[in-house]
Amino acid sequence: MTFCFNLTRRALLKTLSAAGAASAIPWADALAEKTSGVLTAVSPKELLDSNVKVINTYHDVHCHSSCMLKAYVRDGKLLAITSAGDIPLAGSDRADNSIIPIQRRGCARGYSERKRLYAPDRLKYPLLQTIERGNLSGFKRISWDEALDRACAEIEKTIARKKELGYIPAWGVGDTLLGYFGPYLGTFGSTSIGNQVDCLNNCYGLDIPGHPAIDVLNSKFIIWSSNPLNTNYQWTMILTKAREMGIPIVVIDSTYTKSAAVLGTGAPGLKPWICPRPGTDGAMMAAMCNTIYRRRLHDEAYLRKYAFGFYPGDSVVSRSSIKNPVTGEDFAGRTFTVPKGESFVEYLDQLQREHGGEEGVLRWASEITGVPAKTIETLALTYAKTKLACLFSGTASGGAQRASNGMYFCWMEVALATMTGNATVRGGGIGYVSRVDGDVTTYDMRTRRPNTGDLMDNSTMHSLEHMFATYIRNGDLKDSVVYFGPMGCQTGFYLLVRNADNAEVLRQVRLTLMKILAHEGPVFGASSRECGNYRNLSLAAAKTEAKRYLSELDARPVTFQYKE
């Protein structure tokens, strides 16, 4: 018997969704015992029994969103499936959010896995079709050995066509059969998820992890094409939270979807739903890119450091360990230069020439898309000026990338995100230069998102001001500090420093926060002689806020660079 790709029987069973005898879900080992009859409901109280084992897992058969699920197992039987927050902690009246405060919840398919696992008519062994497709009577039972041999033979046939196809795509599913026979074979013109996956792999590299889904809550503006309320249910909670936090959401879709109706908020000068003609999103995005570039709103420093192909003559030395899949040639050490006429700037210049300048490009896009030129312009300016902004299209959430020629939409999406410095940066403005006046720089140390109800109380604001101001004025920056004080909106602080390097200011901010956390004794200035409201000081409150801000600084790349 021949096994290809080191494909063992067990590996195949975990791959094939039809193999009900050994389910492809991660808790399969704990659920070997079979059941019969009708499944009965289990009460939440029963799930809190000490004999019930809770297994944190996910469902990787029906989709690849990897939403966290909790499998409740007793005596080798699956009692129930829940998500975080569904069942309270034992002895507690709060929801279980111990893994992460906000977590993607499972959808109806994930919750129904128990029923599927124990379905009386589930497939328990391999079946071979003996007559034409569609005739359910034409199947016979075969051994696992024969099934494996047949499957491997078909895989090897596909591999033999490698040179003909150029490559064999198997996006994100590794060596599973789904990657070879499923709907993800973009080589054959599929309009499935392959458009976006292939684009991102080519732009950012293979197996580069993205940000967690919850990171959209750090954004300040969310736009583009997706319908998660119908296609990616686990996103509903997160995007609803974004709306509740006051983050503007503009849905761009040719269809008035449920997501557009429920999630869209609009933004100044922009309606909640913008409707381009089907398949024309790319023209709209090209016009946006052109406007951003002409108004000099692109992030040149980011592009020079991280991007290749935006400017004419860009070159890069490859550090990839991957070989050319057709020729076997090494990529590592090779220098790649953008061919003349193929940089993105040259493309934008061509648009300018063909359509008579920026306004002409906007009119051109408007004629193609049916979206007013003013709307396209406002969308471009809002996206470019908002730090940070998210282009939310999703992979399995529908939208423009799931259409014919959807690759072009994905390329333009990457271009927009890259030229504005949004591509690889996690959202949130936790430390930046607010303004520069001569030799005095004002640093915005905002620790709370505005207009969300998340504000510092007076005691916290007052206490941290005493502690931080005292330490920073007596540290290495003592000759440079002009002022430190709270914002009236109760969302953060201003730090004014004269003749100091941004990097050094950031270092001293971190050091000062650490000094506050290590401080023992009373709050500085906690006396009637030194403070007009000394009874409203709390070291614990100051430490809590300092810890919060320090954790934010440690979690995200902050450089204190000036941003308009």
C-alpha positions as CSV (number, residue, x, y, z in Angstrom):
1,M,0.0,0.0,0.0
2,T,1.3,3.4,-1.0
3,F,0.9,6.6,1.2
4,C,1.6,10.0,-0.4
5,F,2.7,13.1,1.6
6,N,3.2,10.8,4.6
7,L,-0.5,10.5,4.6
8,T,-1.6,8.2,7.4
9,R,-5.0,6.7,7.9
10,R,-5.4,8.9,11.0
11,A,-4.4,12.0,9.1
12,L,-6.9,11.3,6.4
13,L,-9.7,10.7,8.9
14,K,-9.0,14.1,10.4
15,T,-9.1,15.7,6.9
16,L,-12.3,14.1,5.5
17,S,-15.4,15.7,6.8
18,A,-17.4,12.6,5.8
19,A,-15.5,10.4,8.3
20,G,-18.1,10.4,11.0
21,A,-16.5,7.4,12.9
22,A,-13.6,9.6,13.9
23,S,-14.7,13.2,13.7
24,A,-12.4,15.9,12.4
25,I,-12.9,18.1,15.3
26,P,-10.0,18.5,17.8
27,W,-11.8,16.8,20.7
28,A,-12.3,13.5,18.7
29,D,-10.1,11.5,21.0
30,A,-12.2,12.2,24.0
31,L,-15.4,11.3,22.2
32,A,-14.8,7.8,20.9
33,E,-17.9,6.3,22.6
34,K,-20.9,6.0,20.4
35,T,-24.4,6.9,21.3
36,S,-27.8,6.0,20.0
37,G,-31.3,7.4,20.2
38,V,-32.5,11.0,20.4
39,L,-30.1,13.5,21.9
40,T,-31.5,15.3,25.0
41,A,-30.9,18.8,26.1
42,V,-28.5,19.5,28.9
43,S,-29.1,22.3,31.4
44,P,-26.5,24.9,32.2
45,K,-26.5,23.8,35.8
46,E,-25.5,20.3,34.7
47,L,-22.6,21.6,32.7
48,L,-21.1,23.1,35.9
49,D,-20.9,19.7,37.5
50,S,-17.3,18.9,38.7
51,N,-17.3,15.6,36.7
52,V,-17.8,17.5,33.4
53,K,-14.5,18.3,31.6
54,V,-14.4,21.6,29.6
55,I,-12.2,21.4,26.5
56,N,-11.3,24.7,24.8
57,T,-11.4,23.9,21.1
58,Y,-12.6,25.1,17.7
59,H,-14.4,23.8,14.7
60,D,-12.2,23.4,11.6
61,V,-14.5,21.5,9.3
62,H,-17.2,23.9,8.0
63,C,-15.0,27.0,8.0
64,H,-11.6,28.2,9.0
65,S,-12.6,31.1,11.3
66,S,-11.4,29.2,14.4
67,C,-14.0,30.6,16.7
68,M,-13.4,29.5,20.3
69,L,-15.8,26.8,21.4
70,K,-16.1,25.0,24.7
71,A,-16.8,21.3,24.6
72,Y,-18.4,19.8,27.7
73,V,-17.4,16.2,28.0
74,R,-18.4,13.6,30.6
75,D,-17.6,9.9,30.5
76,G,-16.4,10.3,26.9
77,K,-19.6,11.9,25.7
78,L,-20.1,15.4,24.4
79,L,-22.9,17.0,26.4
80,A,-22.9,20.5,24.8
81,I,-21.0,23.0,22.9
82,T,-20.9,26.7,23.9
83,S,-18.8,29.8,23.3
84,A,-17.1,32.0,25.9
85,G,-19.7,33.9,27.8
86,D,-22.6,31.4,27.3
87,I,-22.1,29.7,30.6
88,P,-21.2,31.5,33.8
89,L,-18.2,30.5,35.8
90,A,-18.9,28.3,38.8
91,G,-19.8,30.4,41.8
92,S,-19.9,33.5,39.7
93,D,-22.6,35.7,38.2
94,R,-20.3,37.0,35.4
95,A,-19.7,35.6,32.0
96,D,-16.6,33.6,31.3
97,N,-14.4,36.0,29.4
98,S,-11.2,34.7,30.9
99,I,-9.4,34.0,27.6
100,I,-9.9,37.4,26.1
101,P,-12.3,40.2,27.1
102,I,-14.1,40.1,23.7
103,Q,-14.0,36.9,21.8
104,R,-15.5,35.6,18.6
105,R,-18.5,33.5,19.3
106,G,-19.4,30.4,17.4
107,C,-22.2,30.3,14.9
108,A,-25.1,27.9,14.5
109,R,-23.0,25.5,12.5
110,G,-20.5,25.2,15.3
111,Y,-23.2,24.8,18.0
112,S,-24.8,22.0,15.9
113,E,-21.7,19.9,15.8
114,R,-23.0,17.7,18.7
115,K,-26.0,16.7,16.6
116,R,-23.8,16.0,13.6
117,L,-21.3,14.0,15.6
118,Y,-24.0,11.7,16.9
119,A,-26.3,11.7,13.9
120,P,-27.7,8.1,13.4
121,D,-27.3,8.4,9.7
122,R,-23.7,9.7,9.8
123,L,-21.1,8.0,7.6
124,K,-19.1,5.5,9.5
125,Y,-16.9,4.0,6.8
126,P,-15.7,4.8,3.3
127,L,-18.2,4.4,0.4
128,L,-17.3,4.0,-3.3
129,Q,-19.6,5.4,-5.9
130,T,-20.3,2.6,-8.5
131,I,-22.7,4.3,-10.9
132,E,-23.4,7.9,-12.1
133,R,-23.4,10.8,-9.7
134,G,-26.7,11.7,-8.1
135,N,-27.8,8.1,-7.8
136,L,-27.7,7.4,-4.0
137,S,-28.1,3.6,-4.5
138,G,-24.8,3.3,-6.3
139,F,-22.4,3.1,-3.4
140,K,-20.6,0.1,-1.9
141,R,-18.6,-0.1,1.3
142,I,-14.8,-0.4,0.9
143,S,-11.9,-0.7,3.3
144,W,-9.9,2.2,4.7
145,D,-6.8,0.9,2.9
146,E,-8.6,1.0,-0.5
147,A,-10.0,4.4,0.2
148,L,-6.5,5.8,1.1
149,D,-5.0,4.2,-2.0
150,R,-7.6,5.8,-4.2
151,A,-7.3,9.2,-2.6
152,C,-3.5,9.2,-2.9
153,A,-3.7,8.2,-6.6
154,E,-5.9,11.2,-7.3
155,I,-3.6,13.6,-5.4
156,E,-0.6,12.2,-7.4
157,K,-2.5,12.9,-10.7
158,T,-2.9,16.5,-9.6
159,I,0.8,16.8,-8.7
160,A,1.7,15.4,-12.1
161,R,0.0,18.5,-13.6
162,K,2.3,20.8,-11.7
163,K,4.2,22.2,-14.6
164,E,1.0,22.6,-16.6
165,L,-0.8,24.5,-13.8
166,G,2.3,26.5,-12.7
167,Y,1.6,25.7,-9.1
168,I,-0.8,23.8,-7.0
169,P,-2.6,26.2,-4.6
170,A,-3.6,24.9,-1.2
171,W,-4.2,28.2,0.7
172,G,-4.1,27.9,4.4
173,V,-5.3,24.3,4.5
174,G,-1.9,22.7,4.3
175,D,-1.8,19.2,2.8
176,T,-5.5,18.5,3.3
177,L,-7.5,17.1,0.4
178,L,-9.6,20.3,0.6
179,G,-6.7,22.2,-0.8
180,Y,-6.5,20.0,-3.9
181,F,-10.1,19.2,-4.6
182,G,-12.2,21.8,-2.9
183,P,-13.4,25.3,-4.1
184,Y,-10.1,26.9,-3.4
185,L,-8.3,26.1,-6.7
186,G,-7.9,29.7,-7.9
187,T,-5.8,28.4,-10.8
188,F,-9.1,27.2,-12.4
189,G,-10.7,30.6,-12.2
190,S,-12.5,30.1,-8.9
191,T,-14.3,33.2,-7.5
192,S,-14.0,31.8,-4.0
193,I,-11.7,33.0,-1.2
194,G,-8.6,32.4,-3.3
195,N,-8.7,35.9,-4.8
196,Q,-7.8,37.5,-1.5
197,V,-5.6,34.8,-0.1
198,D,-3.4,34.7,-3.3
199,C,-3.1,38.5,-3.3
200,L,-2.1,38.7,0.4
201,N,0.4,35.9,0.1
202,N,2.0,37.6,-2.9
203,C,2.0,41.0,-1.1
204,Y,3.1,40.1,2.4
205,G,4.5,36.6,2.0
206,L,3.3,33.1,2.8
207,D,2.1,32.2,6.3
208,I,2.4,35.8,7.6
209,P,-0.2,36.1,10.4
210,G,-2.5,39.0,10.5
211,H,-4.0,40.9,13.4
212,P,-6.6,39.3,15.5
213,A,-10.2,40.0,14.6
214,I,-10.7,42.1,17.7
215,D,-8.1,44.6,16.5
216,V,-10.7,46.4,14.4
217,L,-11.8,48.0,17.8
218,N,-8.6,49.9,17.7
219,S,-9.5,51.5,14.4
220,K,-11.1,54.9,14.0
221,F,-12.8,54.3,10.6
222,I,-14.0,51.1,9.0
223,I,-14.9,50.8,5.4
224,W,-15.5,48.6,2.4
225,S,-17.2,45.5,1.2
226,S,-18.4,42.7,3.4
227,N,-21.6,41.1,4.7
228,P,-20.6,39.3,8.0
229,L,-24.1,39.3,9.3
230,N,-25.0,36.7,6.7
231,T,-21.7,35.0,6.1
232,N,-19.3,35.4,9.1
233,Y,-21.6,35.4,12.1
234,Q,-18.8,35.6,14.6
235,W,-17.9,39.0,13.3
236,T,-21.3,40.4,14.2
237,M,-20.5,40.8,17.9
238,I,-17.2,42.6,17.2
239,L,-18.5,45.0,14.6
240,T,-21.6,45.7,16.8
241,K,-19.2,46.6,19.6
242,A,-17.3,48.9,17.2
243,R,-20.5,50.7,16.3
244,E,-21.4,51.0,20.0
245,M,-17.9,52.5,20.6
246,G,-18.7,55.2,18.1
247,I,-16.3,54.0,15.4
248,P,-17.7,55.2,12.0
249,I,-18.6,52.3,9.7
250,V,-19.3,52.9,6.0
251,V,-20.4,49.8,4.0
252,I,-19.6,49.8,0.3
253,D,-21.5,47.1,-1.5
254,S,-23.4,46.7,-4.7
255,T,-26.2,45.1,-2.6
256,Y,-28.1,46.6,0.3
257,T,-27.1,43.8,2.7
258,K,-28.2,43.1,6.2
259,S,-24.8,44.4,7.4
260,A,-25.3,47.7,5.6
261,A,-28.7,48.1,7.2
262,V,-27.6,47.2,10.7
263,L,-23.9,48.1,11.0
264,G,-23.5,51.2,8.8
265,T,-23.2,54.5,10.6
266,G,-21.8,56.8,8.0
267,A,-19.3,59.5,8.6
268,P,-19.1,63.3,8.0
269,G,-20.0,63.7,4.3
270,L,-20.5,60.0,3.8
271,K,-23.7,57.9,3.9
272,P,-23.8,54.6,5.8
273,W,-24.1,52.7,2.5
274,I,-22.4,53.5,-0.7
275,C,-23.5,51.5,-3.8
276,P,-21.1,51.1,-6.7
277,R,-22.1,49.1,-9.8
278,P,-21.1,45.4,-9.5
279,G,-17.5,44.7,-10.3
280,T,-16.4,48.4,-10.4
281,D,-14.9,48.7,-7.0
282,G,-11.4,48.7,-8.4
283,A,-11.9,52.0,-10.4
284,M,-13.3,53.7,-7.3
285,M,-10.2,52.6,-5.3
286,A,-7.8,53.7,-8.1
287,A,-9.4,57.2,-8.0
288,M,-9.0,57.2,-4.2
289,C,-5.4,56.3,-4.4
290,N,-4.8,59.0,-7.0
291,T,-6.4,61.7,-4.8
292,I,-4.5,60.6,-1.8
293,Y,-1.2,60.8,-3.7
294,R,-2.0,64.1,-5.4
295,R,-2.9,65.7,-2.0
296,R,0.4,64.3,-0.5
297,L,-1.5,62.3,2.1
298,H,0.4,59.2,1.5
299,D,2.9,58.0,4.1
300,E,6.2,58.3,2.3
301,A,8.4,57.2,5.2
302,Y,6.3,54.0,5.6
303,L,6.4,53.3,1.9
304,R,10.2,53.8,1.6
305,K,10.8,51.5,4.6
306,Y,8.3,48.7,4.1
307,A,7.0,48.7,0.5
308,F,8.4,47.6,-2.8
309,G,6.9,48.7,-6.1
310,F,5.3,52.0,-5.2
311,Y,8.0,54.3,-6.6
312,P,9.8,54.0,-9.9
313,G,13.1,52.2,-9.6
314,D,12.3,50.5,-6.3
315,S,14.6,47.5,-5.7
316,V,14.8,44.9,-3.0
317,V,17.1,42.0,-2.1
318,S,15.1,38.8,-1.5
319,R,15.6,37.0,1.8
320,S,13.1,34.3,1.0
321,S,14.1,30.7,1.5
322,I,11.4,29.6,-1.0
323,K,12.5,28.2,-4.4
324,N,10.8,28.9,-7.7
325,P,8.1,26.1,-7.8
326,V,8.6,25.6,-11.6
327,T,12.3,26.1,-12.1
328,G,13.6,25.2,-8.7
329,E,15.7,28.4,-8.6
330,D,16.6,30.0,-5.3
331,F,15.0,33.4,-4.6
332,A,17.3,34.3,-1.7
333,G,20.0,36.9,-2.5
334,R,18.4,37.9,-5.8
335,T,17.8,41.6,-6.4
336,F,14.5,42.5,-7.8
337,T,13.9,45.9,-9.4
338,V,10.6,47.4,-10.6
339,P,10.5,47.4,-14.4
340,K,10.2,50.8,-16.0
341,G,6.6,51.9,-16.3
342,E,5.3,49.3,-13.8
343,S,5.5,51.2,-10.5
344,F,2.3,52.3,-8.8
345,V,3.2,56.0,-9.1
346,E,3.6,55.5,-12.9
347,Y,0.2,53.9,-13.0
348,L,-1.3,56.9,-11.2
349,D,0.5,59.3,-13.5
350,Q,-1.0,57.5,-16.5
351,L,-4.4,57.9,-15.0
352,Q,-3.7,61.6,-14.6
353,R,-2.7,62.0,-18.3
354,E,-5.6,59.9,-19.7
355,H,-8.3,61.7,-17.7
356,G,-7.0,65.3,-17.3
357,G,-5.9,65.5,-13.7
358,E,-7.3,64.6,-10.3
359,E,-10.8,65.8,-11.0
360,G,-10.9,64.0,-14.3
361,V,-9.9,60.7,-12.6
362,L,-12.7,61.2,-10.1
363,R,-15.2,61.8,-12.9
364,W,-13.9,58.7,-14.7
365,A,-14.4,56.6,-11.6
366,S,-17.8,58.1,-11.1
367,E,-19.0,57.3,-14.6
368,I,-17.9,53.7,-14.2
369,T,-19.2,53.1,-10.6
370,G,-22.2,55.3,-10.5
371,V,-20.9,56.8,-7.3
372,P,-20.7,60.6,-7.2
373,A,-17.2,62.0,-7.7
374,K,-17.6,64.1,-4.5
375,T,-18.4,60.9,-2.5
376,I,-15.3,59.2,-3.8
377,E,-13.2,62.2,-3.0
378,T,-14.6,62.5,0.5
379,L,-14.1,58.8,1.1
380,A,-10.4,59.1,0.0
381,L,-9.7,62.1,2.2
382,T,-11.4,60.6,5.2
383,Y,-9.6,57.3,4.9
384,A,-6.2,59.0,4.4
385,K,-6.5,61.5,7.3
386,T,-7.9,59.0,9.8
387,K,-5.3,57.2,11.9
388,L,-5.8,54.4,11.9
389,A,-8.4,53.1,9.4
390,C,-9.4,49.6,8.5
391,L,-10.4,48.2,5.1
392,F,-12.7,45.4,6.2
393,S,-13.5,43.1,3.4
394,G,-13.1,39.7,5.1
395,T,-12.2,36.5,3.3
396,A,-15.4,34.5,3.6
397,S,-17.7,37.5,4.1
398,G,-18.7,38.0,0.5
399,G,-18.2,41.3,-1.2
400,A,-16.1,42.4,-4.1
401,Q,-13.3,39.9,-3.7
402,R,-15.7,37.0,-4.1
403,A,-16.5,38.0,-7.7
404,S,-14.9,37.5,-11.1
405,N,-11.7,39.5,-11.3
406,G,-11.9,40.0,-7.6
407,M,-8.1,39.8,-7.5
408,Y,-7.9,43.4,-8.8
409,F,-10.1,44.6,-5.9
410,C,-7.7,42.9,-3.5
411,W,-4.6,44.5,-5.1
412,M,-6.1,47.9,-4.9
413,E,-7.1,47.3,-1.3
414,V,-3.5,46.5,-0.4
415,A,-2.3,49.6,-2.3
416,L,-4.7,51.9,-0.3
417,A,-3.7,50.4,3.0
418,T,0.0,50.5,2.2
419,M,0.3,54.0,0.8
420,T,-1.5,55.4,3.9
421,G,0.6,53.4,6.4
422,N,-2.3,51.3,7.6
423,A,-1.3,47.9,6.1
424,T,0.7,46.4,9.0
425,V,0.0,48.7,11.9
426,R,-2.4,47.8,14.7
427,G,-5.0,50.4,15.3
428,G,-5.3,52.9,18.1
429,G,-3.7,56.3,18.9
430,I,-2.0,55.7,22.2
431,G,1.0,58.0,21.8
432,Y,1.8,60.6,19.1
433,V,2.9,64.2,18.6
434,S,-0.1,66.5,18.8
435,R,1.7,69.7,17.5
436,V,5.0,71.4,17.3
437,D,5.5,75.1,18.2
438,G,9.0,76.3,17.6
439,D,11.2,74.3,20.0
440,V,8.2,73.0,22.1
441,T,6.6,69.7,21.2
442,T,3.2,68.7,22.5
443,Y,2.7,65.0,23.0
444,D,-0.8,63.6,23.1
445,M,-0.9,60.8,25.7
446,R,-4.5,59.8,25.2
447,T,-5.3,56.6,27.1
448,R,-9.0,56.4,26.4
449,R,-11.0,56.4,23.2
450,P,-13.1,59.6,22.9
451,N,-16.9,59.7,23.2
452,T,-17.3,56.1,24.3
453,G,-18.1,56.7,27.9
454,D,-14.7,55.3,28.9
455,L,-13.4,58.3,30.9
456,M,-11.0,58.7,33.8
457,D,-12.7,59.8,37.0
458,N,-11.4,62.9,38.8
459,S,-9.4,61.0,41.4
460,T,-7.6,58.9,38.8
461,M,-6.8,61.9,36.6
462,H,-5.7,64.0,39.6
463,S,-3.6,61.3,41.2
464,L,-1.7,60.4,38.0
465,E,-1.0,64.0,37.3
466,H,0.7,64.4,40.7
467,M,2.8,61.3,40.3
468,F,3.8,61.6,36.6
469,A,4.5,65.4,36.8
470,T,6.7,65.0,39.8
471,Y,8.8,62.1,38.4
472,I,9.1,63.5,34.9
473,R,10.1,67.0,36.2
474,N,12.8,65.5,38.4
475,G,14.2,63.0,35.9
476,D,16.5,63.2,32.9
477,L,14.1,65.6,31.1
478,K,13.8,68.0,34.0
479,D,15.4,70.8,32.0
480,S,13.1,70.2,29.0
481,V,9.7,69.6,30.5
482,V,7.4,72.6,30.0
483,Y,4.1,71.2,31.2
484,F,2.2,68.0,32.1
485,G,-1.5,68.0,32.7
486,P,-4.8,66.3,32.0
487,M,-7.1,66.8,29.0
488,G,-10.4,68.4,30.0
489,C,-12.3,65.6,28.2
490,Q,-10.9,63.1,30.7
491,T,-9.4,60.9,28.0
492,G,-5.6,61.5,28.6
493,F,-2.8,64.0,29.2
494,Y,-0.7,66.5,27.4
495,L,3.1,66.5,27.8
496,L,5.0,69.6,26.5
497,V,8.8,69.2,26.1
498,R,11.4,71.6,24.7
499,N,14.3,70.5,22.6
500,A,14.1,66.8,23.1
501,D,14.3,63.8,20.8
502,N,11.0,61.9,20.3
503,A,12.5,58.5,21.0
504,E,14.0,59.8,24.2
505,V,10.7,61.3,25.3
506,L,9.0,57.9,24.7
507,R,11.8,56.2,26.8
508,Q,11.3,58.6,29.6
509,V,7.5,58.2,29.5
510,R,7.9,54.5,29.9
511,L,10.4,54.9,32.7
512,T,8.2,57.3,34.5
513,L,5.2,54.9,34.4
514,M,7.4,52.2,35.8
515,K,8.5,54.4,38.6
516,I,4.9,55.1,39.5
517,L,4.1,51.4,39.6
518,A,7.1,50.8,42.0
519,H,6.3,53.8,44.2
520,E,5.6,53.2,47.9
521,G,4.3,55.8,50.3
522,P,1.9,58.7,49.8
523,V,1.1,60.4,46.6
524,F,3.4,63.3,45.9
525,G,1.9,66.6,47.1
526,A,-0.8,64.9,49.2
527,S,-1.1,67.7,51.8
528,S,-3.3,70.7,52.4
529,R,-0.3,73.0,51.9
530,E,0.6,71.5,48.5
531,C,-2.8,70.6,47.0
532,G,-6.2,72.3,47.0
533,N,-8.0,69.0,46.9
534,Y,-5.5,66.6,48.6
535,R,-8.3,64.3,49.9
536,N,-9.0,63.3,46.3
537,L,-5.7,61.6,45.7
538,S,-5.2,57.8,45.5
539,L,-2.0,56.0,44.8
540,A,-3.9,52.8,43.8
541,A,-5.8,54.8,41.1
542,A,-2.6,56.3,39.8
543,K,-1.0,52.9,39.6
544,T,-4.0,51.4,37.8
545,E,-4.0,54.0,35.1
546,A,-0.2,53.9,34.8
547,K,-0.3,50.1,34.3
548,R,-3.0,50.5,31.7
549,Y,-1.1,53.0,29.7
550,L,2.2,51.1,30.0
551,S,0.6,47.9,28.8
552,E,-0.7,49.7,25.7
553,L,2.7,51.1,25.0
554,D,4.2,47.6,25.3
555,A,1.6,46.0,23.1
556,R,1.9,48.2,20.1
557,P,4.6,49.9,18.0
558,V,4.7,53.5,19.2
559,T,7.3,55.9,18.0
560,F,5.9,59.3,18.9
561,Q,6.2,60.4,15.3
562,Y,4.4,63.4,14.1
563,K,1.1,62.7,12.3
564,E,-1.2,65.3,10.7
